Amino acid sequence: MKEWLNTTPKAELHLHIEGSLEPELLFNLAQRNGIALPWCDVESLRKAYDFSNLQEFLDLYYQGADVLRTEQDFYDLTWAYLQKCKEQCITHVEPFFDPQTHTDRGVSFEVVINGINAALKEAEHQFGITSGLILSFLRHLSEEAAFKTLEEALPYQDHFIAVGLDSSEVGHPPRKFEQVFAKARSEGLLAVAHAGEEGPPEYIWEALDLLKVVRIDHGVRAIEDERLMQRLIDEQIPLTVCPLSNIKLCVFDEMKQHNILDMLDRGVKVTVNSDDPAYFGGYVNENFQSMFNHLKMTQQQAEKLIKNSFEARLVK
């Protein structure tokens, strides 16, 4: 199965570029930028990757992102991920980036997007990997802050294709960002949003009806609402599901409990993605492999999931 996965073209639609920062690169960038870390070595950092919920992960994620300071840092981060894509036969990617994570600590928007974009362009030239970048707003911050970020971003609109919504879900419903998403859509940008990971099915309804998203990131709690499930099936609204992430963050206790194949078999357009692979134990192929190992996924189901990932692209 590993050989089949490594030779089958796939698309990845739910990947936070900051979440692909492997411990080895994190330490290298810290040394390059003269940043002291609270961990003595790579192994001690890996041991810190024991989360009981989304917020515990995010606290470590933001701490790790502090080593990213220069355009070269963002290029190196993105390039390392794209090399992994080449190894795993991922031919199209639509990564998220979180500009507020960086601008709030004094790194300019221009530095962030130019570094990421340069690597994406180089990967298309060298590897044939196509891409579409998604700017994500941090939902634990205010809509006013999101508006400020959007204004900073618009001069670079040719570098990204959509806006998204991520970070701490519980207590920060999509309706909080209705106006900034309307502004982004008026500028010709598409919209996606994280919903229904730790948050309730109501958040998925809000993302669809208020933010007018074309794709839901995560969405696994949709299965709790039969009317919502029917809408997802009827309208073929894609869900970018991240199985290993859901286990690591205790959305499900173990992989054999995951509902991704139940939703697939009912006709929901689910896809397989890695979310924050440096923190969650695997890239796309490792997610598929875990589903083979624990959910008894058939090759026919895997092929359908891969087909869904290409059909759900924002960049066709």
C-alpha positions as CSV (number, residue, x, y, z in Angstrom):
1,M,0.0,0.0,0.0
2,K,2.9,2.4,0.8
3,E,4.2,1.9,-2.8
4,W,0.8,2.5,-4.3
5,L,0.4,5.7,-2.2
6,N,3.8,7.0,-3.2
7,T,3.1,6.6,-6.9
8,T,-0.5,7.8,-7.0
9,P,-1.0,11.6,-7.7
10,K,-2.9,13.4,-4.9
11,A,-4.0,16.9,-3.9
12,E,-3.8,18.3,-0.4
13,L,-6.3,21.0,0.5
14,H,-5.9,21.4,4.3
15,L,-2.3,22.2,5.3
16,H,-1.1,25.0,7.5
17,I,2.3,25.9,6.3
18,E,3.5,26.9,9.8
19,G,2.3,23.5,10.9
20,S,4.8,21.8,8.6
21,L,7.7,23.2,10.6
22,E,9.6,20.1,11.6
23,P,11.7,20.2,14.8
24,E,15.0,19.9,13.0
25,L,14.2,23.0,10.8
26,L,12.8,24.8,13.8
27,F,16.2,24.4,15.6
28,N,18.1,25.4,12.5
29,L,16.1,28.6,12.1
30,A,16.4,29.5,15.7
31,Q,20.2,29.2,15.5
32,R,20.3,31.2,12.3
33,N,18.2,34.0,13.9
34,G,19.9,33.9,17.3
35,I,16.7,32.8,19.1
36,A,16.8,30.9,22.4
37,L,14.4,28.0,22.6
38,P,12.8,26.4,25.8
39,W,13.8,22.9,24.6
40,C,17.3,21.6,24.8
41,D,17.2,19.4,21.7
42,V,14.9,18.0,19.0
43,E,13.9,15.0,21.1
44,S,12.7,17.2,24.0
45,L,10.6,19.2,21.6
46,R,9.0,16.1,20.1
47,K,8.1,15.0,23.6
48,A,6.2,18.3,24.0
49,Y,3.9,17.2,21.2
50,D,1.5,15.5,23.6
51,F,-1.7,17.5,23.3
52,S,-5.1,16.9,25.0
53,N,-6.9,19.6,23.0
54,L,-6.7,22.2,20.2
55,Q,-5.7,25.0,22.5
56,E,-2.7,23.2,23.9
57,F,-1.5,22.5,20.4
58,L,-2.0,26.1,19.3
59,D,0.1,27.4,22.3
60,L,3.0,25.3,21.1
61,Y,2.4,26.1,17.4
62,Y,2.6,29.9,18.0
63,Q,5.7,29.5,20.1
64,G,7.4,27.5,17.3
65,A,6.4,30.0,14.6
66,D,8.5,32.6,16.4
67,V,11.6,31.3,14.7
68,L,10.3,32.5,11.4
69,R,11.7,36.0,10.9
70,T,13.0,36.5,7.3
71,E,11.8,35.9,3.7
72,Q,14.4,33.1,3.5
73,D,12.9,31.5,6.6
74,F,9.4,31.4,5.0
75,Y,10.9,30.1,1.8
76,D,12.8,27.3,3.6
77,L,9.7,26.3,5.5
78,T,7.6,26.1,2.4
79,W,10.3,24.4,0.3
80,A,10.7,21.7,2.9
81,Y,7.0,20.9,2.8
82,L,7.0,20.9,-1.0
83,Q,9.9,18.5,-1.1
84,K,7.8,16.2,1.1
85,C,5.0,16.6,-1.4
86,K,7.3,15.5,-4.2
87,E,8.2,12.4,-2.2
88,Q,4.6,11.5,-1.6
89,C,3.3,12.2,-5.2
90,I,1.2,15.2,-4.1
91,T,0.8,17.2,-7.3
92,H,-1.5,20.0,-6.2
93,V,-1.5,21.9,-2.8
94,E,-3.7,24.7,-1.3
95,P,-1.9,25.6,1.9
96,F,-3.0,28.1,4.5
97,F,-0.8,30.7,6.0
98,D,-1.6,32.8,9.1
99,P,-0.2,36.3,8.6
100,Q,-1.4,37.6,11.9
101,T,0.8,35.1,13.7
102,H,3.7,36.9,12.2
103,T,2.7,40.6,11.7
104,D,1.6,40.7,15.4
105,R,5.3,40.1,16.3
106,G,6.7,42.6,13.9
107,V,7.3,40.5,10.8
108,S,5.9,42.3,7.7
109,F,3.2,40.8,5.6
110,E,5.4,41.3,2.5
111,V,8.2,39.2,4.1
112,V,5.8,36.4,4.8
113,I,4.0,36.1,1.5
114,N,7.0,36.7,-0.7
115,G,8.9,33.9,1.0
116,I,6.0,31.4,0.7
117,N,5.1,32.5,-2.8
118,A,8.7,32.1,-4.1
119,A,8.9,28.5,-2.9
120,L,5.5,27.7,-4.4
121,K,6.6,29.1,-7.8
122,E,9.9,27.2,-7.6
123,A,8.1,24.0,-6.9
124,E,5.8,24.4,-9.9
125,H,8.9,25.0,-12.0
126,Q,11.0,22.2,-10.7
127,F,8.4,19.6,-9.6
128,G,5.3,20.5,-11.5
129,I,3.4,21.0,-8.3
130,T,0.5,23.4,-8.8
131,S,-0.8,25.5,-5.9
132,G,-3.3,28.1,-4.6
133,L,-2.5,29.9,-1.3
134,I,-5.2,30.7,1.3
135,L,-4.9,33.5,3.8
136,S,-6.4,32.5,7.1
137,F,-7.7,34.9,9.7
138,L,-7.2,33.9,13.4
139,R,-10.6,33.5,14.9
140,H,-9.5,34.2,18.5
141,L,-8.6,37.7,17.4
142,S,-11.2,40.4,16.5
143,E,-12.9,41.0,13.2
144,E,-11.4,44.4,13.3
145,A,-7.9,42.8,13.3
146,A,-9.0,40.6,10.4
147,F,-10.1,43.7,8.4
148,K,-6.6,45.2,9.0
149,T,-5.0,42.0,7.7
150,L,-7.1,41.9,4.7
151,E,-6.2,45.5,3.8
152,E,-2.5,44.7,4.2
153,A,-3.0,41.7,1.9
154,L,-5.0,43.2,-1.0
155,P,-1.9,44.7,-2.7
156,Y,-0.6,41.1,-2.9
157,Q,-3.8,39.6,-4.1
158,D,-2.2,37.9,-7.1
159,H,-0.3,35.7,-4.6
160,F,-3.4,34.1,-2.9
161,I,-6.8,32.9,-4.0
162,A,-9.0,32.7,-0.9
163,V,-9.5,33.6,2.7
164,G,-10.0,31.1,5.5
165,L,-10.7,31.0,9.2
166,D,-8.6,28.9,11.7
167,S,-7.3,28.9,15.3
168,S,-9.4,28.3,18.5
169,E,-12.8,27.3,17.3
170,V,-14.9,27.0,20.5
171,G,-16.4,30.3,21.5
172,H,-15.5,32.0,18.2
173,P,-18.3,31.2,15.8
174,P,-18.1,32.0,12.1
175,R,-20.7,34.8,12.4
176,K,-18.0,36.8,14.2
177,F,-16.3,37.3,10.8
178,E,-19.3,37.8,8.5
179,Q,-18.4,41.3,7.4
180,V,-14.8,40.7,6.7
181,F,-15.6,37.6,4.6
182,A,-18.2,39.7,2.7
183,K,-15.4,42.3,2.0
184,A,-13.0,39.5,0.8
185,R,-15.6,38.0,-1.5
186,S,-16.3,41.5,-2.9
187,E,-12.7,41.7,-3.8
188,G,-13.0,38.5,-5.9
189,L,-11.6,36.1,-3.3
190,L,-13.1,32.7,-2.5
191,A,-13.9,31.6,1.1
192,V,-13.3,28.5,3.2
193,A,-13.5,28.1,6.9
194,H,-12.6,25.6,9.7
195,A,-15.9,24.5,11.3
196,G,-17.2,21.4,13.1
197,E,-13.9,20.2,14.5
198,E,-14.3,21.0,18.2
199,G,-17.1,23.4,17.4
200,P,-20.8,22.2,16.9
201,P,-22.6,21.5,13.7
202,E,-24.1,25.0,14.0
203,Y,-20.7,26.5,13.1
204,I,-20.8,24.6,9.8
205,W,-24.3,26.1,9.1
206,E,-22.9,29.6,9.8
207,A,-19.8,29.1,7.7
208,L,-22.1,28.1,4.7
209,D,-24.9,30.6,5.2
210,L,-23.1,33.6,6.6
211,L,-19.5,33.4,5.3
212,K,-20.7,31.8,2.0
213,V,-17.8,29.3,2.0
214,V,-17.3,26.9,-0.8
215,R,-15.5,24.3,1.3
216,I,-15.5,23.3,5.0
217,D,-12.2,22.5,6.7
218,H,-12.6,19.5,9.1
219,G,-16.4,19.3,9.4
220,V,-16.4,15.9,11.1
221,R,-19.2,16.9,13.6
222,A,-21.6,17.4,10.7
223,I,-22.6,13.8,11.2
224,E,-24.4,14.9,14.4
225,D,-26.9,16.8,12.3
226,E,-28.9,14.7,9.8
227,R,-30.3,17.8,7.9
228,L,-26.8,19.2,7.6
229,M,-25.5,15.9,6.3
230,Q,-28.2,15.8,3.6
231,R,-27.2,19.3,2.6
232,L,-23.5,18.4,2.3
233,I,-24.5,15.4,0.2
234,D,-27.0,17.2,-2.0
235,E,-24.8,20.2,-2.7
236,Q,-21.5,18.2,-2.8
237,I,-19.8,20.7,-0.4
238,P,-16.3,19.4,0.2
239,L,-14.9,18.6,3.7
240,T,-11.1,18.7,4.1
241,V,-10.8,16.1,6.8
242,C,-7.5,15.5,8.7
243,P,-7.7,12.1,10.4
244,L,-4.3,12.0,12.3
245,S,-4.9,15.5,13.5
246,N,-8.3,14.6,14.8
247,I,-6.8,11.7,16.8
248,K,-3.8,13.8,18.1
249,L,-6.2,16.6,19.3
250,C,-8.6,14.1,20.8
251,V,-11.6,14.9,18.5
252,F,-11.7,11.0,18.4
253,D,-10.0,8.8,20.9
254,E,-8.6,6.4,18.3
255,M,-8.5,6.0,14.6
256,K,-11.0,3.1,14.5
257,Q,-13.6,5.5,15.8
258,H,-13.1,8.1,13.0
259,N,-16.2,8.8,10.8
260,I,-14.5,9.8,7.6
261,L,-15.4,6.5,5.7
262,D,-18.9,6.6,7.1
263,M,-19.4,10.0,5.5
264,L,-17.7,9.0,2.3
265,D,-19.9,5.9,1.9
266,R,-23.0,8.1,2.5
267,G,-21.9,10.4,-0.4
268,V,-20.2,13.3,1.4
269,K,-17.3,14.8,-0.7
270,V,-14.7,14.2,2.0
271,T,-10.9,14.5,1.3
272,V,-7.8,13.4,3.2
273,N,-5.3,16.0,4.4
274,S,-2.5,16.4,7.0
275,D,-3.4,19.7,8.7
276,D,-0.2,20.3,10.8
277,P,2.0,17.3,9.9
278,A,5.1,18.2,11.9
279,Y,3.0,18.2,15.1
280,F,0.5,15.4,14.3
281,G,2.7,12.6,13.1
282,G,2.3,12.4,9.4
283,Y,1.8,13.9,6.0
284,V,-0.9,12.8,3.5
285,N,0.4,9.3,2.9
286,E,0.7,8.6,6.6
287,N,-3.0,9.6,7.0
288,F,-4.0,7.2,4.3
289,Q,-1.9,4.5,5.7
290,S,-3.4,4.9,9.2
291,M,-6.9,4.6,7.6
292,F,-5.8,1.4,5.9
293,N,-4.4,0.0,9.1
294,H,-7.3,1.0,11.5
295,L,-10.4,1.6,9.4
296,K,-9.9,-1.3,6.9
297,M,-10.2,1.3,4.1
298,T,-10.4,-0.4,0.7
299,Q,-8.4,0.8,-2.3
300,Q,-11.7,1.7,-4.0
301,Q,-12.5,4.1,-1.1
302,A,-8.9,5.5,-1.2
303,E,-9.3,6.2,-5.0
304,K,-12.6,8.0,-4.3
305,L,-11.0,10.1,-1.6
306,I,-8.2,11.1,-4.0
307,K,-10.7,11.9,-6.8
308,N,-12.6,14.0,-4.3
309,S,-9.4,16.0,-3.5
310,F,-8.9,17.0,-7.1
311,E,-12.6,17.8,-7.7
312,A,-12.6,20.0,-4.5
313,R,-9.7,22.2,-5.6
314,L,-10.2,25.9,-5.7
315,V,-7.6,26.1,-8.5
316,K,-8.7,23.9,-11.3
